[in-house]
Amino acid sequence: MDTARTTAVQIASLDDGRRLQLGEGKRQQIFSALWLRENAPDSETLDPTTGQRLIEAAELPLDLRIERLSINNRTLQLAFSDRHTTEMPIADLLATPRAAHREQQRWSGDLQPPAATAFDAAVDDDRSLSTLLEQLSVYGFARVSGVPVEEDGMQPLLDRIGPIRRTNWGGIADVKSTANAYDLTMTRRGLEPHTDNPYREPIPGYIWLHCLRNAAAGGDSTLVDGFRAAELLRERYPEAYRCLTRTPVRFRYRDASSWLENEGFLIEENAHGQVWRVRYNNRTEHLPALEPEVLERYYAARQRFHALITSTELTLHLRLEPGELLIMDNYRLLHGRTAFILEGGERHLRQGYVDRDTTLSRYHLLKQAQSTAAAVTGAIS
């Protein structure tokens, strides 16, 4: 093992150069030579403008080794067996990963909702917009007040975040009671907790619901944190949780001009075993004729989950008034409404979808700009 030292930084070549041990104080990490090579930050490996890789990483020799290493001014200097040389800042290699946003807060029906963000502030001020998007990330929903009470009233805020997702229903759709409704949202009946459009690919990321008029008795919005419900299901009924994360379900929507189908688990985990998406839509679920034993387990598990998402323990009630906007994470929240009776007026909301990539991109860029500004201010002071 070859070892070099400089100040508090230690480096060591391990396994005949196939690995590198790098440490400073309590921070210690072992890097693969192949990983260092394909992530070399030089212009031969990465395009300086886009940061995209220029080499074909899969063609690097699997027995690639580090042949020489040294430290100069807190920069790691490396020479590889493929004759490539590069320099990598030690601070970047040993940097503690920072969360791009505050940790999610799982909540129940007794949550005190976060304060609404003023529409004009979110449109004109980056810090206010960042606060709005942080609420959306932390709680799975955010509210906006003072939205113009007109059909395209939320458009200036949409322009700040990302384009509206167009579907077979168009861009922004009206949600009000109508005759010959093409969807149950257009009736006066109450709606059970659900996620929207699980039959689409990709499933819409965020739901925007803008209230224009609400002269109705009833019609309150109900919200349930699907991640909290899944968490409780795993704690209280682990076999039910396992069933809903392993049994695929098909969702379908058809009309005269559309045939939409998609498949997935009611509770979906990421590669680390953490819940990252729930989908629940009784109206459009189409379960295939699986083996009876499988179906019996699924039906029992689904009933457990349904009992949680319809419980007073987890249900938050909100009433949208004219000029208010509710934005919901459709991968996390289940939403519904109570039945309503019109009292000589109209209940009229406008609804649209925005995809996750544009929303999250905007949020990350705003947080990055704030972090950079804070660092500059700190350096000056």
Beta strands, then each sheet from edge to edge (+ up, - down):
strand 1: 2-6
strand 2: 9-14
strand 3: 19-24
strand 4: 27-32
strand 5: 66-72
strand 6: 75-80
strand 7: 85-89
strand 8: 117-118
strand 9: 141-145
strand 10: 164-165
strand 11: 173-175
strand 12: 191-194
strand 13: 206-218
strand 14: 221-225
strand 15: 249-254
strand 16: 259-264
strand 17: 267-269
strand 18: 275-278
strand 19: 285-286
strand 20: 315-318
strand 21: 325-329
strand 22: 333-337
strand 23: 340-354
sheet 1: 1+ 2- 3+ 4-
sheet 2: 5+ 6- 7+
sheet 3: 8+ 9+ 21- 13+ 23- 10+
sheet 4: 8+ 9+ 21- 13+ 23- 11+
sheet 5: 12+ 22- 14+ 20-
sheet 6: 16+ 15- 19+
sheet 7: 17+ 18-
end
